[in-house]
Amino acid sequence: MYQVTSLLLTSKLMTTTTRLNTDIWVSATWEEYLQNIENPAYGQAKGYYYQGEYRIEMTPIGNDHSRDHSIINYGIHLYAALKNIPLNITDNCSYRQPDVIEIQPDLSCYVGDNANAIPWGTGIVNLDEYPAPNLVIEVANTSLPDDLGKKRLLYEDLRVEEYWIVDVQNIQVIAFKIENEGSRRITQSQVLPGLEIKILTEALNRSRHSNHTEVGAWLIKQFSQ
């Protein structure tokens, strides 16, 4: 009887451990969040923690999300190189202020004087020790309402300088300047001075029928003018 009970409890624990509860905000303590995000079932997931709630998103594996992710990353690198703007971009990096916030944005940029703020060999970036990125970018294929909503509030509180959302379905880049405990739409980046957001939107449109080499050549022309 003891053995049967033990097996049932073990089975129940395994079911609980592997249950995927994703793409919604769940109330939890910081310790509960850490237990969940470290669950092996979430090995390919991104985690966010904010105001006593966490959200776990499984890493997108679709073509559309990954290609838009790539072209925006590519465009920013090209612009910074051509304009001689110091830049480091991280891809799906984890930033953590223990007990308060965790973010794992699709792309994040340290620009200008902050370009080398995070030393090589750093794992999870502790926001009590290092500054937040200047620019954070979320690529939204199925997560647009949350990226426009609660995550936007999160990045306002974190006081990143700019927050961009790549709207995969509607083929556009939505850019916000964060200031005065809020955010407002912008059409030209201030973190990457002179970069017109509409050029990145057009690059996304062109990528629907052109390969990335062709889009890159077009971007170089635009950025060289």
ZICORMO-V205832 format. One record per residue. N is the residue number from 1. PHI is phi in whole degrees, -180 to 180 (999 if undefined). OMEGA is omega in whole degrees, 0 to 359 (999 if undefined). D_LAST is the distance of its C-alpha to the last C-alpha in whole Angstrom. Layout:
# ZICORMO-V205832
n=<N & N>
phi=<PHI & PHI>
omega=<OMEGA & OMEGA>
d_last=<D_LAST & D_LAST>
This chain:
# ZICORMO-V205832
n=<1 & 2 & 3 & 4 & 5 & 6 & 7 & 8 & 9 & 10 & 11 & 12 & 13 & 14 & 15 & 16 & 17 & 18 & 19 & 20 & 21 & 22 & 23 & 24 & 25 & 26 & 27 & 28 & 29 & 30 & 31 & 32 & 33 & 34 & 35 & 36 & 37 & 38 & 39 & 40 & 41 & 42 & 43 & 44 & 45 & 46 & 47 & 48 & 49 & 50 & 51 & 52 & 53 & 54 & 55 & 56 & 57 & 58 & 59 & 60 & 61 & 62 & 63 & 64 & 65 & 66 & 67 & 68 & 69 & 70 & 71 & 72 & 73 & 74 & 75 & 76 & 77 & 78 & 79 & 80 & 81 & 82 & 83 & 84 & 85 & 86 & 87 & 88 & 89 & 90 & 91 & 92 & 93 & 94 & 95 & 96 & 97 & 98 & 99 & 100 & 101 & 102 & 103 & 104 & 105 & 106 & 107 & 108 & 109 & 110 & 111 & 112 & 113 & 114 & 115 & 116 & 117 & 118 & 119 & 120 & 121 & 122 & 123 & 124 & 125 & 126 & 127 & 128 & 129 & 130 & 131 & 132 & 133 & 134 & 135 & 136 & 137 & 138 & 139 & 140 & 141 & 142 & 143 & 144 & 145 & 146 & 147 & 148 & 149 & 150 & 151 & 152 & 153 & 154 & 155 & 156 & 157 & 158 & 159 & 160 & 161 & 162 & 163 & 164 & 165 & 166 & 167 & 168 & 169 & 170 & 171 & 172 & 173 & 174 & 175 & 176 & 177 & 178 & 179 & 180 & 181 & 182 & 183 & 184 & 185 & 186 & 187 & 188 & 189 & 190 & 191 & 192 & 193 & 194 & 195 & 196 & 197 & 198 & 199 & 200 & 201 & 202 & 203 & 204 & 205 & 206 & 207 & 208 & 209 & 210 & 211 & 212 & 213 & 214 & 215 & 216 & 217 & 218 & 219 & 220 & 221 & 222 & 223 & 224 & 225>
phi=<999 & -62 & -65 & -63 & -60 & -62 & -65 & -65 & -64 & -63 & -62 & -65 & -64 & -64 & -64 & -65 & -65 & -97 & -68 & -96 & -119 & -119 & 65 & -139 & -86 & -124 & -67 & -169 & -76 & -60 & -64 & -66 & -61 & -61 & -61 & -72 & -70 & -88 & -62 & -55 & -65 & -103 & -59 & -106 & -101 & -106 & -124 & -132 & -134 & -162 & 52 & 74 & -135 & -126 & -136 & -114 & -121 & -71 & -60 & -62 & -121 & -80 & -61 & -63 & -60 & -67 & -72 & -67 & -55 & -66 & -69 & -70 & -57 & -60 & -62 & -66 & -61 & -61 & -61 & -63 & -66 & -69 & -97 & 57 & -100 & -57 & -155 & -132 & -113 & -111 & -114 & 57 & -81 & -101 & -121 & -140 & -111 & -50 & 75 & -124 & -144 & -140 & -133 & -138 & -68 & -61 & -137 & -145 & -127 & -104 & -127 & 64 & -62 & -91 & -54 & -109 & -67 & -104 & -70 & -59 & 97 & -77 & -88 & -66 & -81 & -83 & -75 & -82 & -110 & -125 & -72 & -71 & -60 & -70 & -134 & -121 & -130 & -112 & -98 & -108 & -100 & -118 & -111 & -56 & -57 & -73 & -65 & -79 & -102 & -65 & -66 & -62 & -64 & -59 & -71 & -63 & -66 & -77 & 62 & -66 & -79 & -138 & -133 & -114 & -121 & -93 & -87 & -64 & -67 & -99 & 52 & -155 & -109 & -106 & -114 & -127 & -95 & -100 & -163 & 52 & 61 & -152 & -148 & -140 & -67 & -131 & -109 & -137 & -68 & -103 & -71 & -113 & -52 & 89 & -77 & -80 & -62 & -64 & -68 & -67 & -62 & -65 & -61 & -61 & -60 & -65 & -68 & -72 & -135 & -131 & -79 & -68 & -64 & -65 & -65 & -62 & -62 & -65 & -62 & -59 & -62 & -64 & -75 & -89 & -75>
omega=<179 & 182 & 180 & 179 & 180 & 179 & 179 & 179 & 179 & 179 & 180 & 179 & 180 & 179 & 179 & 183 & 186 & 180 & 181 & 180 & 191 & 172 & 171 & 176 & 184 & 177 & 181 & 171 & 177 & 180 & 179 & 177 & 181 & 178 & 182 & 184 & 177 & 176 & 180 & 179 & 179 & 185 & 180 & 186 & 171 & 182 & 176 & 175 & 185 & 176 & 175 & 177 & 175 & 177 & 178 & 180 & 176 & 182 & 181 & 179 & 183 & 180 & 187 & 180 & 185 & 181 & 176 & 175 & 184 & 185 & 178 & 176 & 180 & 182 & 180 & 178 & 180 & 183 & 182 & 180 & 182 & 181 & 179 & 177 & 177 & 187 & 165 & 179 & 174 & 185 & 180 & 178 & 178 & 176 & 188 & 166 & 190 & 179 & 186 & 189 & 163 & 175 & 174 & 184 & 179 & 178 & 175 & 189 & 168 & 192 & 175 & 182 & 181 & 189 & 182 & 184 & 183 & 184 & 176 & 181 & 178 & 176 & 173 & 183 & 180 & 184 & 170 & 181 & 186 & 179 & 173 & 178 & 174 & 184 & 176 & 183 & 172 & 177 & 188 & 172 & 178 & 188 & 187 & 181 & 180 & 179 & 177 & 187 & 189 & 179 & 177 & 176 & 179 & 183 & 172 & 180 & 180 & 176 & 166 & 184 & 179 & 178 & 179 & 173 & 175 & 181 & 186 & 185 & 182 & 174 & 178 & 172 & 179 & 186 & 179 & 168 & 181 & 180 & 176 & 178 & 178 & 180 & 179 & 179 & 175 & 177 & 178 & 180 & 172 & 175 & 175 & 193 & 177 & 182 & 178 & 182 & 182 & 178 & 178 & 176 & 179 & 176 & 177 & 179 & 181 & 181 & 178 & 181 & 178 & 179 & 187 & 176 & 179 & 178 & 179 & 178 & 178 & 179 & 179 & 178 & 181 & 184 & 182 & 182 & 999>
d_last=<79 & 77 & 75 & 74 & 73 & 71 & 69 & 69 & 67 & 65 & 64 & 63 & 61 & 59 & 58 & 57 & 55 & 53 & 53 & 49 & 48 & 45 & 42 & 44 & 45 & 48 & 50 & 51 & 51 & 49 & 52 & 52 & 48 & 48 & 51 & 49 & 46 & 48 & 50 & 49 & 49 & 45 & 44 & 41 & 40 & 38 & 40 & 40 & 42 & 42 & 45 & 48 & 46 & 44 & 42 & 42 & 40 & 40 & 37 & 35 & 36 & 34 & 31 & 30 & 29 & 29 & 26 & 24 & 25 & 23 & 20 & 19 & 20 & 18 & 15 & 16 & 17 & 13 & 12 & 14 & 14 & 11 & 11 & 15 & 16 & 20 & 21 & 24 & 24 & 28 & 29 & 32 & 33 & 36 & 36 & 40 & 41 & 45 & 47 & 44 & 41 & 39 & 36 & 35 & 31 & 29 & 26 & 26 & 24 & 25 & 22 & 22 & 25 & 27 & 25 & 28 & 31 & 32 & 34 & 35 & 38 & 38 & 39 & 39 & 37 & 39 & 38 & 41 & 40 & 36 & 33 & 32 & 28 & 25 & 24 & 26 & 25 & 28 & 28 & 30 & 32 & 35 & 35 & 33 & 36 & 36 & 33 & 32 & 36 & 38 & 35 & 33 & 36 & 36 & 33 & 33 & 36 & 35 & 32 & 29 & 26 & 24 & 26 & 24 & 26 & 24 & 27 & 27 & 30 & 27 & 24 & 22 & 21 & 23 & 22 & 25 & 25 & 28 & 30 & 34 & 35 & 33 & 30 & 28 & 25 & 21 & 18 & 16 & 17 & 18 & 19 & 16 & 14 & 11 & 12 & 12 & 15 & 15 & 12 & 15 & 18 & 16 & 16 & 20 & 20 & 19 & 21 & 24 & 24 & 22 & 22 & 20 & 19 & 17 & 16 & 15 & 13 & 11 & 10 & 9 & 7 & 6 & 6 & 4 & 0>
